[in-house]
Amino acid sequence: MTSDSPSPGSFRDETDILIAKFQDALTEALHTADERIALPPRADEILAGLKEPLPEDGCGIADTLDQLLELNRKAGANTGGPRCFHFVIGGSTPAAHAADLMATAFESLAYTWITSPVGVELELQGLQWLRELIGLPSNWPGIMVTGGTMANLVCLATARQWWAEELGVDVYKTGMSNLPPMPVLTSGYVHASARKVFGLLGVGTDQIQVHSKDDVGRLDPESFSNALEVLDGQPAIVVVNAGEVNAGDFDPVEEMIDLAHQHNTWIHVDGAFGLFARVSPRTEHLVRGVERADSAAVDGHKWLNVPYDSGFAFVRDRDLLAKSFRYSADYLPASDDPKPTLGAIGPESSRRARGFAVWATLKAYGRHGHQRIVEHCLDLAQHLARRVEQVDDLELMAEVPLNIVAFRYNPGGRSESELDQINQKLGAAVLTDGRFLVGTSKIGRRTVFRPAFSNWRTRAKDVDEFINVILNLGYRI
């Protein structure tokens, strides 16, 4: 170690530099969020400069933070800004943003009560408010996780524990090796994250029975009902999809739950963004009946507008949840400790305090504030749909029940395969242009754009500019 290398003692002297630099960075990030480009051009070239050997002696905190800020200026995607319509990404309300920074500043570790009493209690209160907001039973236990995939993992691991116990086995202890295949029934709207989870849990993606009546993925109720009858009392898992990702459509939630309740099933609702339809009277009918399911997965960093990463898993049976994530050691709190240990009822032991942001945004804006955010996004989706229908060279490709608008560029006189190629090229051109972050996908075999609105920052003028960008780039292609 050289004489000028920093020592742990000297780190204390850097606190004032940290505060000053962070104030500058935070001010710039928040004040420019509405106007910063969504995806800076040449980001890959700029970031190539990061490839360097580990420094023998660091350059110090001031230069490091200056470089980091400059990298974000030149190559940082503005996913929290108003022109990010990709992947159903939300923004962060001011209250959520501030609370999340506070959780980091205080280095809150929400594994158990003694590592962060406030972190654990804020998480529990935030979960209770979320149950009220989206209409889940108040006695359902829940846990905050990183996002929709991990929320699905929590719920479906608990479902797997239930299924195995129906067969007289504790799968947490003995594993899956001596058990029969676990039946999973769903529609073609099943999300890639649910498939991933069934692979991770050892169930296997091949066990997923998809009952669709078309290449879009809509549920075939007759096929689904017949498959339940064939089970003849055997336990099975049913996955109900509340909000699919290409057009924002829904499985018939009430119908599926009614059918599944006639059989020996665990009903899981995958509602990463779709469960927020419950927040508005305009859309709550889309997920009516979800309270009769056995588990539900929801994302926070989508429509709740809290920072990444944030997701929520809710299950009906606390004992099954605890069995699915048993975790004990002599140095850890006992299972009967009256102080909560949230790390023992979920996949993560090391857990950041996500409850700060969730509690703060719900405390600051309440039910009505979040209803206004949801309905603002619903209005933006309808505004885009109307604009698409008014323009000759654009074609609406599906109804708009929620916050996703599926459309394509169609200048006329082209075959379906040619239109697919044109829209694929246009999708790449939009990302290269960088003014908007938006992706293409498929509805059936057709390539479509599928902008999703879930950020409170997005304005009608952003939607109008997006239309202009699509048309101008489309004309060039």
C-alpha positions as a Python dict, from the first residue, in 0.01 Angstrom:
ca = {
    (1, 'M'): (0, 0, 0),
    (2, 'T'): (142, 340, -98),
    (3, 'S'): (156, 624, 147),
    (4, 'D'): (-117, 821, -31),
    (5, 'S'): (-364, 532, -51),
    (6, 'P'): (-683, 597, 148),
    (7, 'S'): (-723, 429, 484),
    (8, 'P'): (-1053, 348, 652),
    (9, 'G'): (-992, 637, 886),
    (10, 'S'): (-960, 885, 599),
    (11, 'F'): (-1295, 774, 453),
    (12, 'R'): (-1463, 990, 718),
    (13, 'D'): (-1302, 1296, 563),
    (14, 'E'): (-1478, 1220, 235),
    (15, 'T'): (-1829, 1259, 378),
    (16, 'D'): (-1851, 1629, 292),
    (17, 'I'): (-1737, 1557, -65),
    (18, 'L'): (-2001, 1282, -93),
    (19, 'I'): (-2276, 1518, 24),
    (20, 'A'): (-2175, 1800, -210),
    (21, 'K'): (-2134, 1577, -514),
    (22, 'F'): (-2456, 1392, -443),
    (23, 'Q'): (-2653, 1713, -406),
    (24, 'D'): (-2531, 1819, -750),
    (25, 'A'): (-2607, 1480, -906),
    (26, 'L'): (-2952, 1453, -748),
    (27, 'T'): (-3045, 1806, -853),
    (28, 'E'): (-2938, 1739, -1210),
    (29, 'A'): (-3107, 1398, -1230),
    (30, 'L'): (-3444, 1519, -1101),
    (31, 'H'): (-3453, 1859, -1272),
    (32, 'T'): (-3364, 1714, -1614),
    (33, 'A'): (-3571, 1393, -1597),
    (34, 'D'): (-3853, 1531, -1811),
    (35, 'E'): (-3628, 1638, -2097),
    (36, 'R'): (-3326, 1404, -2097),
    (37, 'I'): (-3309, 1174, -2396),
    (38, 'A'): (-3450, 828, -2332),
    (39, 'L'): (-3152, 637, -2475),
    (40, 'P'): (-2837, 837, -2556),
    (41, 'P'): (-2677, 763, -2896),
    (42, 'R'): (-2340, 588, -2910),
    (43, 'A'): (-2377, 462, -2552),
    (44, 'D'): (-2190, 143, -2643),
    (45, 'E'): (-1889, 340, -2771),
    (46, 'I'): (-1880, 559, -2462),
    (47, 'L'): (-1901, 264, -2224),
    (48, 'A'): (-1623, 78, -2403),
    (49, 'G'): (-1389, 305, -2208),
    (50, 'L'): (-1483, 126, -1887),
    (51, 'K'): (-1269, -170, -1987),
    (52, 'E'): (-954, -108, -1788),
    (53, 'P'): (-747, -300, -1531),
    (54, 'L'): (-823, -265, -1163),
    (55, 'P'): (-650, 55, -1042),
    (56, 'E'): (-361, -3, -807),
    (57, 'D'): (-434, 333, -642),
    (58, 'G'): (-781, 484, -671),
    (59, 'C'): (-843, 829, -814),
    (60, 'G'): (-1045, 934, -508),
    (61, 'I'): (-1411, 996, -445),
    (62, 'A'): (-1436, 1336, -617),
    (63, 'D'): (-1301, 1222, -955),
    (64, 'T'): (-1489, 892, -932),
    (65, 'L'): (-1826, 1058, -874),
    (66, 'D'): (-1756, 1316, -1146),
    (67, 'Q'): (-1685, 1033, -1391),
    (68, 'L'): (-1997, 846, -1284),
    (69, 'L'): (-2213, 1153, -1337),
    (70, 'E'): (-2060, 1212, -1678),
    (71, 'L'): (-2124, 849, -1777),
    (72, 'N'): (-2489, 888, -1683),
    (73, 'R'): (-2512, 1210, -1883),
    (74, 'K'): (-2370, 1050, -2195),
    (75, 'A'): (-2481, 687, -2174),
    (76, 'G'): (-2748, 647, -1906),
    (77, 'A'): (-3094, 539, -2020),
    (78, 'N'): (-3366, 765, -1881),
    (79, 'T'): (-3600, 483, -1776),
    (80, 'G'): (-3757, 700, -1505),
    (81, 'G'): (-3842, 974, -1751),
    (82, 'P'): (-4169, 1042, -1931),
    (83, 'R'): (-4068, 887, -2266),
    (84, 'C'): (-3987, 536, -2151),
    (85, 'F'): (-4271, 314, -2273),
    (86, 'H'): (-4072, -12, -2269),
    (87, 'F'): (-4124, -322, -2049),
    (88, 'V'): (-4401, -154, -1839),
    (89, 'I'): (-4150, 54, -1643),
    (90, 'G'): (-4284, 302, -1390),
    (91, 'G'): (-4118, 613, -1254),
    (92, 'S'): (-4074, 712, -893),
    (93, 'T'): (-4299, 953, -709),
    (94, 'P'): (-4105, 1224, -522),
    (95, 'A'): (-4197, 1069, -186),
    (96, 'A'): (-4087, 722, -294),
    (97, 'H'): (-3764, 856, -441),
    (98, 'A'): (-3673, 1042, -123),
    (99, 'A'): (-3759, 749, 105),
    (100, 'D'): (-3554, 506, -104),
    (101, 'L'): (-3251, 734, -80),
    (102, 'M'): (-3307, 753, 295),
    (103, 'A'): (-3309, 373, 321),
    (104, 'T'): (-2970, 368, 148),
    (105, 'A'): (-2832, 654, 355),
    (106, 'F'): (-2917, 475, 679),
    (107, 'E'): (-2801, 139, 536),
    (108, 'S'): (-3120, -29, 654),
    (109, 'L'): (-3113, -409, 645),
    (110, 'A'): (-3466, -549, 660),
    (111, 'Y'): (-3380, -911, 733),
    (112, 'T'): (-3513, -910, 1085),
    (113, 'W'): (-3650, -665, 1338),
    (114, 'I'): (-3326, -611, 1529),
    (115, 'T'): (-3132, -516, 1214),
    (116, 'S'): (-3387, -250, 1123),
    (117, 'P'): (-3697, -212, 1341),
    (118, 'V'): (-3819, 74, 1125),
    (119, 'G'): (-3745, -113, 798),
    (120, 'V'): (-3942, -419, 905),
    (121, 'E'): (-4237, -225, 1046),
    (122, 'L'): (-4259, 2, 740),
    (123, 'E'): (-4263, -306, 517),
    (124, 'L'): (-4543, -466, 716),
    (125, 'Q'): (-4748, -144, 717),
    (126, 'G'): (-4680, -91, 346),
    (127, 'L'): (-4801, -444, 268),
    (128, 'Q'): (-5119, -386, 467),
    (129, 'W'): (-5190, -66, 274),
    (130, 'L'): (-5122, -245, -54),
    (131, 'R'): (-5376, -514, 35),
    (132, 'E'): (-5630, -238, 89),
    (133, 'L'): (-5532, -59, -233),
    (134, 'I'): (-5569, -363, -461),
    (135, 'G'): (-5845, -538, -269),
    (136, 'L'): (-5676, -845, -124),
    (137, 'P'): (-5787, -1002, 206),
    (138, 'S'): (-5635, -824, 504),
    (139, 'N'): (-5517, -1149, 664),
    (140, 'W'): (-5302, -1261, 371),
    (141, 'P'): (-4933, -1252, 468),
    (142, 'G'): (-4698, -1088, 222),
    (143, 'I'): (-4332, -1021, 155),
    (144, 'M'): (-4146, -759, -47),
    (145, 'V'): (-3905, -892, -308),
    (146, 'T'): (-3710, -765, -608),
    (147, 'G'): (-3990, -779, -866),
    (148, 'G'): (-4246, -989, -1048),
    (149, 'T'): (-4023, -1291, -1109),
    (150, 'M'): (-3931, -1328, -742),
    (151, 'A'): (-4290, -1258, -638),
    (152, 'N'): (-4398, -1543, -865),
    (153, 'L'): (-4125, -1761, -715),
    (154, 'V'): (-4252, -1696, -360),
    (155, 'C'): (-4612, -1769, -454),
    (156, 'L'): (-4539, -2074, -669),
    (157, 'A'): (-4290, -2222, -421),
    (158, 'T'): (-4570, -2203, -164),
    (159, 'A'): (-4806, -2360, -418),
    (160, 'R'): (-4553, -2640, -472),
    (161, 'Q'): (-4536, -2700, -95),
    (162, 'W'): (-4917, -2723, -85),
    (163, 'W'): (-4925, -2960, -383),
    (164, 'A'): (-4667, -3194, -231),
    (165, 'E'): (-4840, -3196, 106),
    (166, 'E'): (-5160, -3298, -73),
    (167, 'L'): (-4957, -3603, -178),
    (168, 'G'): (-4826, -3655, 177),
    (169, 'V'): (-4476, -3517, 115),
    (170, 'D'): (-4278, -3224, 256),
    (171, 'V'): (-4109, -3115, -66),
    (172, 'Y'): (-3887, -2864, 113),
    (173, 'K'): (-3718, -3156, 290),
    (174, 'T'): (-3732, -3438, 37),
    (175, 'G'): (-3730, -3260, -298),
    (176, 'M'): (-3917, -3348, -617),
    (177, 'S'): (-3734, -3663, -724),
    (178, 'N'): (-3991, -3921, -607),
    (179, 'L'): (-4300, -3721, -691),
    (180, 'P'): (-4518, -3741, -1003),
    (181, 'P'): (-4521, -3448, -1248),
    (182, 'M'): (-4699, -3144, -1107),
    (183, 'P'): (-4987, -3033, -1335),
    (184, 'V'): (-4995, -2661, -1417),
    (185, 'L'): (-5291, -2518, -1610),
    (186, 'T'): (-5300, -2172, -1765),
    (187, 'S'): (-5371, -1977, -2083),
    (188, 'G'): (-5143, -1859, -2361),
    (189, 'Y'): (-5098, -1535, -2171),
    (190, 'V'): (-4862, -1704, -1924),
    (191, 'H'): (-4562, -1478, -1869),
    (192, 'A'): (-4199, -1576, -1928),
    (193, 'S'): (-4125, -1510, -1560),
    (194, 'A'): (-4376, -1776, -1451),
    (195, 'R'): (-4220, -2024, -1693),
    (196, 'K'): (-3878, -1938, -1553),
    (197, 'V'): (-3998, -1998, -1198),
    (198, 'F'): (-4141, -2341, -1279),
    (199, 'G'): (-3801, -2429, -1423),
    (200, 'L'): (-3621, -2301, -1114),
    (201, 'L'): (-3853, -2493, -880),
    (202, 'G'): (-3784, -2824, -1050),
    (203, 'V'): (-4140, -2850, -1178),
    (204, 'G'): (-4026, -2810, -1537),
    (205, 'T'): (-4168, -2587, -1806),
    (206, 'D'): (-4293, -2891, -1997),
    (207, 'Q'): (-4554, -2947, -1724),
    (208, 'I'): (-4731, -2620, -1814),
    (209, 'Q'): (-5054, -2698, -1997),
    (210, 'V'): (-5151, -2399, -2211),
    (211, 'H'): (-5521, -2385, -2298),
    (212, 'S'): (-5561, -2126, -2575),
    (213, 'K'): (-5826, -2083, -2840),
    (214, 'D'): (-5610, -1874, -3076),
    (215, 'D'): (-5252, -1775, -3151),
    (216, 'V'): (-5296, -1460, -2944),
    (217, 'G'): (-5319, -1670, -2627),
    (218, 'R'): (-5677, -1615, -2510),
    (219, 'L'): (-5807, -1884, -2274),
    (220, 'D'): (-6010, -2170, -2418),
    (221, 'P'): (-6257, -2218, -2129),
    (222, 'E'): (-6386, -2552, -2255),
    (223, 'S'): (-6038, -2700, -2291),
    (224, 'F'): (-5941, -2561, -1950),
    (225, 'S'): (-6253, -2705, -1785),
    (226, 'N'): (-6201, -3044, -1948),
    (227, 'A'): (-5840, -3055, -1828),
    (228, 'L'): (-5955, -2991, -1472),
    (229, 'E'): (-6206, -3276, -1500),
    (230, 'V'): (-5936, -3513, -1624),
    (231, 'L'): (-5737, -3451, -1305),
    (232, 'D'): (-6012, -3636, -1116),
    (233, 'G'): (-5924, -3488, -778),
    (234, 'Q'): (-5547, -3481, -820),
    (235, 'P'): (-5393, -3157, -690),
    (236, 'A'): (-5287, -2904, -954),
    (237, 'I'): (-5175, -2544, -993),
    (238, 'V'): (-5377, -2289, -1192),
    (239, 'V'): (-5208, -1969, -1309),
    (240, 'V'): (-5444, -1681, -1387),
    (241, 'N'): (-5285, -1401, -1590),
    (242, 'A'): (-5400, -1051, -1497),
    (243, 'G'): (-5251, -823, -1760),
    (244, 'E'): (-5057, -981, -2046),
    (245, 'V'): (-4763, -788, -2181),
    (246, 'N'): (-4841, -736, -2552),
    (247, 'A'): (-5182, -568, -2537),
    (248, 'G'): (-5266, -553, -2165),
    (249, 'D'): (-5539, -815, -2199),
    (250, 'F'): (-5662, -1034, -1912),
    (251, 'D'): (-5764, -1393, -1860),
    (252, 'P'): (-6131, -1417, -1755),
    (253, 'V'): (-6032, -1400, -1389),
    (254, 'E'): (-6368, -1474, -1227),
    (255, 'E'): (-6450, -1755, -1469),
    (256, 'M'): (-6114, -1927, -1423),
    (257, 'I'): (-6134, -1901, -1044),
    (258, 'D'): (-6492, -2032, -1043),
    (259, 'L'): (-6387, -2335, -1250),
    (260, 'A'): (-6072, -2399, -1050),
    (261, 'H'): (-6259, -2387, -719),
    (262, 'Q'): (-6460, -2688, -829),
    (263, 'H'): (-6140, -2894, -821),
    (264, 'N'): (-5840, -2955, -597),
    (265, 'T'): (-5628, -2662, -711),
    (266, 'W'): (-5402, -2384, -592),
    (267, 'I'): (-5497, -2065, -778),
    (268, 'H'): (-5219, -1816, -841),
    (269, 'V'): (-5280, -1474, -999),
    (270, 'D'): (-4985, -1329, -1187),
    (271, 'G'): (-5072, -959, -1180),
    (272, 'A'): (-4741, -775, -1207),
    (273, 'F'): (-4907, -457, -1334),
    (274, 'G'): (-5260, -581, -1403),
    (275, 'L'): (-5366, -601, -1038),
    (276, 'F'): (-5345, -222, -1026),
    (277, 'A'): (-5659, -227, -1238),
    (278, 'R'): (-5832, -268, -899),
    (279, 'V'): (-5729, 86, -807),
    (280, 'S'): (-5973, 249, -1051),
    (281, 'P'): (-6350, 193, -1078),
    (282, 'R'): (-6300, 215, -1454),
    (283, 'T'): (-6099, -107, -1468),
    (284, 'E'): (-6158, -301, -1144),
    (285, 'H'): (-6393, -541, -1325),
    (286, 'L'): (-6095, -685, -1511),
    (287, 'V'): (-5964, -851, -1194),
    (288, 'R'): (-6285, -900, -1000),
    (289, 'G'): (-6264, -1217, -789),
    (290, 'V'): (-5889, -1215, -729),
    (291, 'E'): (-5953, -1216, -353),
    (292, 'R'): (-6072, -1578, -391),
    (293, 'A'): (-5734, -1695, -521),
    (294, 'D'): (-5461, -1852, -308),
    (295, 'S'): (-5173, -1622, -403),
    (296, 'A'): (-5096, -1313, -607),
    (297, 'A'): (-4779, -1154, -743),
    (298, 'V'): (-4750, -779, -801),
    (299, 'D'): (-4475, -537, -906),
    (300, 'G'): (-4408, -212, -724),
    (301, 'H'): (-4165, -57, -970),
    (302, 'K'): (-4432, -63, -1236),
    (303, 'W'): (-4758, 112, -1152),
    (304, 'L'): (-4697, 193, -787),
    (305, 'N'): (-4417, 421, -910),
    (306, 'V'): (-4151, 329, -655),
    (307, 'P'): (-3782, 281, -743),
    (308, 'Y'): (-3636, -44, -870),
    (309, 'D'): (-3630, -304, -736),
    (310, 'S'): (-3969, -370, -581),
    (311, 'G'): (-4222, -653, -596),
    (312, 'F'): (-4481, -808, -365),
    (313, 'A'): (-4590, -1165, -303),
    (314, 'F'): (-4914, -1235, -117),
    (315, 'V'): (-5038, -1581, -14),
    (316, 'R'): (-5342, -1704, 172),
    (317, 'D'): (-5166, -1949, 407),
    (318, 'R'): (-4888, -1815, 630),
    (319, 'D'): (-4786, -2160, 756),
    (320, 'L'): (-4728, -2287, 403),
    (321, 'L'): (-4531, -1972, 319),
    (322, 'A'): (-4308, -2021, 622),
    (323, 'K'): (-4256, -2391, 539),
    (324, 'S'): (-4152, -2302, 186),
    (325, 'F'): (-3871, -2070, 303),
    (326, 'R'): (-3755, -2224, 630),
    (327, 'Y'): (-3430, -2071, 748),
    (328, 'S'): (-3270, -2120, 1085),
    (329, 'A'): (-2936, -2128, 1263),
    (330, 'D'): (-2818, -2094, 1620),
    (331, 'Y'): (-2718, -1731, 1570),
    (332, 'L'): (-3047, -1631, 1401),
    (333, 'P'): (-3374, -1532, 1572),
    (334, 'A'): (-3588, -1828, 1674),
    (335, 'S'): (-3899, -1908, 1473),
    (336, 'D'): (-4119, -1819, 1773),
    (337, 'D'): (-3949, -1482, 1832),
    (338, 'P'): (-4228, -1222, 1862),
    (339, 'K'): (-4016, -973, 1666),
    (340, 'P'): (-4067, -1039, 1290),
    (341, 'T'): (-3796, -1200, 1079),
    (342, 'L'): (-3901, -1132, 720),
    (343, 'G'): (-3597, -1308, 577),
    (344, 'A'): (-3742, -1638, 699),
    (345, 'I'): (-4059, -1614, 487),
    (346, 'G'): (-3902, -1524, 153),
    (347, 'P'): (-3609, -1610, -73),
    (348, 'E'): (-3373, -1333, 41),
    (349, 'S'): (-3191, -1317, 373),
    (350, 'S'): (-2997, -1004, 283),
    (351, 'R'): (-3278, -761, 209),
    (352, 'R'): (-3270, -389, 142),
    (353, 'A'): (-3545, -185, 303),
    (354, 'R'): (-3790, -162, 12),
    (355, 'G'): (-4064, -76, 258),
    (356, 'F'): (-3933, 280, 298),
    (357, 'A'): (-4038, 381, -54),
    (358, 'V'): (-4365, 186, -53),
    (359, 'W'): (-4474, 324, 283),
    (360, 'A'): (-4374, 679, 187),
    (361, 'T'): (-4560, 696, -144),
    (362, 'L'): (-4877, 549, 7),
    (363, 'K'): (-4851, 776, 311),
    (364, 'A'): (-4784, 1087, 103),
    (365, 'Y'): (-5049, 1042, -168),
    (366, 'G'): (-5297, 791, -28),
    (367, 'R'): (-5551, 586, -221),
    (368, 'H'): (-5679, 879, -426),
    (369, 'G'): (-5332, 993, -530),
    (370, 'H'): (-5248, 651, -666),
    (371, 'Q'): (-5588, 622, -830),
    (372, 'R'): (-5508, 946, -1013),
    (373, 'I'): (-5174, 803, -1132),
    (374, 'V'): (-5344, 490, -1265),
    (375, 'E'): (-5622, 683, -1436),
    (376, 'H'): (-5372, 931, -1583),
    (377, 'C'): (-5198, 636, -1749),
    (378, 'L'): (-5532, 491, -1865),
    (379, 'D'): (-5610, 827, -2025),
    (380, 'L'): (-5272, 836, -2201),
    (381, 'A'): (-5330, 488, -2345),
    (382, 'Q'): (-5670, 592, -2479),
    (383, 'H'): (-5521, 911, -2620),
    (384, 'L'): (-5259, 713, -2811),
    (385, 'A'): (-5521, 466, -2934),
    (386, 'R'): (-5731, 754, -3072),
    (387, 'R'): (-5428, 909, -3240),
    (388, 'V'): (-5338, 576, -3402),
    (389, 'E'): (-5690, 536, -3537),
    (390, 'Q'): (-5680, 889, -3681),
    (391, 'V'): (-5356, 839, -3879),
    (392, 'D'): (-5374, 655, -4211),
    (393, 'D'): (-5029, 498, -4181),
    (394, 'L'): (-5087, 350, -3833),
    (395, 'E'): (-5302, 49, -3743),
    (396, 'L'): (-5441, -43, -3401),
    (397, 'M'): (-5381, -416, -3353),
    (398, 'A'): (-5588, -489, -3041),
    (399, 'E'): (-5838, -338, -2803),
    (400, 'V'): (-5693, -127, -2521),
    (401, 'P'): (-5840, -252, -2191),
    (402, 'L'): (-5569, -106, -1971),
    (403, 'N'): (-5239, 77, -2027),
    (404, 'I'): (-5075, -95, -2327),
    (405, 'V'): (-5145, 6, -2688),
    (406, 'A'): (-5058, -252, -2955),
    (407, 'F'): (-5023, -94, -3300),
    (408, 'R'): (-4807, -110, -3611),
    (409, 'Y'): (-4686, 115, -3888),
    (410, 'N'): (-4880, 24, -4202),
    (411, 'P'): (-4831, 249, -4507),
    (412, 'G'): (-5053, 22, -4718),
    (413, 'G'): (-4984, -195, -5019),
    (414, 'R'): (-4758, -438, -4830),
    (415, 'S'): (-4795, -806, -4746),
    (416, 'E'): (-4813, -922, -4386),
    (417, 'S'): (-4455, -1051, -4395),
    (418, 'E'): (-4335, -721, -4544),
    (419, 'L'): (-4517, -529, -4270),
    (420, 'D'): (-4350, -744, -4007),
    (421, 'Q'): (-4008, -666, -4156),
    (422, 'I'): (-4086, -295, -4180),
    (423, 'N'): (-4196, -277, -3816),
    (424, 'Q'): (-3894, -475, -3698),
    (425, 'K'): (-3666, -229, -3877),
    (426, 'L'): (-3868, 62, -3745),
    (427, 'G'): (-3839, -72, -3390),
    (428, 'A'): (-3460, -83, -3421),
    (429, 'A'): (-3461, 267, -3573),
    (430, 'V'): (-3664, 409, -3282),
    (431, 'L'): (-3412, 272, -3030),
    (432, 'T'): (-3120, 405, -3233),
    (433, 'D'): (-3290, 745, -3251),
    (434, 'G'): (-3315, 736, -2871),
    (435, 'R'): (-3584, 996, -2810),
    (436, 'F'): (-3819, 720, -2690),
    (437, 'L'): (-3766, 383, -2528),
    (438, 'V'): (-4025, 147, -2671),
    (439, 'G'): (-4013, -213, -2785),
    (440, 'T'): (-4172, -438, -3043),
    (441, 'S'): (-4332, -775, -2975),
    (442, 'K'): (-4577, -1016, -3137),
    (443, 'I'): (-4953, -1049, -3131),
    (444, 'G'): (-5007, -1387, -3287),
    (445, 'R'): (-4756, -1383, -3575),
    (446, 'R'): (-4767, -1007, -3634),
    (447, 'T'): (-4494, -767, -3521),
    (448, 'V'): (-4632, -474, -3321),
    (449, 'F'): (-4522, -183, -3109),
    (450, 'R'): (-4654, -209, -2754),
    (451, 'P'): (-4594, 115, -2562),
    (452, 'A'): (-4696, 84, -2199),
    (453, 'F'): (-4793, 376, -1978),
    (454, 'S'): (-4719, 346, -1607),
    (455, 'N'): (-4516, 657, -1523),
    (456, 'W'): (-4673, 961, -1355),
    (457, 'R'): (-4428, 1186, -1547),
    (458, 'T'): (-4558, 1101, -1895),
    (459, 'R'): (-4766, 1375, -2058),
    (460, 'A'): (-5002, 1388, -2355),
    (461, 'K'): (-4742, 1591, -2543),
    (462, 'D'): (-4497, 1301, -2504),
    (463, 'V'): (-4753, 1072, -2667),
    (464, 'D'): (-4803, 1317, -2954),
    (465, 'E'): (-4428, 1351, -3009),
    (466, 'F'): (-4397, 972, -3006),
    (467, 'I'): (-4648, 950, -3292),
    (468, 'N'): (-4443, 1205, -3488),
    (469, 'V'): (-4121, 1008, -3432),
    (470, 'I'): (-4283, 684, -3548),
    (471, 'L'): (-4420, 848, -3863),
    (472, 'N'): (-4099, 1034, -3952),
    (473, 'L'): (-3878, 729, -3907),
    (474, 'G'): (-4137, 511, -4081),
    (475, 'Y'): (-4137, 734, -4388),
    (476, 'R'): (-3756, 696, -4415),
    (477, 'I'): (-3783, 318, -4400),
}
